C-alpha cells in the first residue's frame, strides 16, 4: 500500500510491486496509477485506495439517523456493505474496490447501512422531518431510497443568462 501523495512521492509504483513481488501481488495506492500489463493476457491492477468509497456514506448515514456518535458497529456495517460489491473473480484478479462509476449507488447503500446500524443500536434519533420511529419502520429498500433522496447532486444553474 503506497499511500503517500502526490504520485511523485509514492513509496513505490505498481510496476515495482509486480516486478519484485510477482504477478499475484495486490497493489493499492493513495495516488492514481495506470494498470500494469503482466504478460500472458494478465493485468496487474493499480487500485486507488481512497476514502471516497466510505466516508460520504458514513457521514450522511450518521447525519440522517441523528446519531450523536459513530460506533464501531456503524463502521463495520459500512465496510461490509462496500465489501459486498466485490466479486470473488475481481478479488482473484487483484481488484480491491468497485468501479468508480457506481460511487453514488454505493454511497446511498453505505449511508443506509449506517442508518440501519444506528437504528439497531438504538442510537437513531432522526433528523428534520424523519424521527426515530420513522427510521425504525423503514425496510432496507426504504432506507436506501431515503438516503438517496437526501444526497447532494452537483447540478448547477447557469450564472449567465444566454439570450
ABEGO torsion letter per residue (X at the ends): XBABOBAAABABBAAAAAAAAEAABBBBBABBBBBBBAEGGBBBBBBBBBAAAAAAAAAAAAAAAGBABBBAAAAAAAAAAAAAABBAAAAAAGBABBBAAAAAAAAAAAAAAAAAAAAAAGABAEBEABBAAAAAABBAAAAAAAAAAABBBBBBBBABBBX
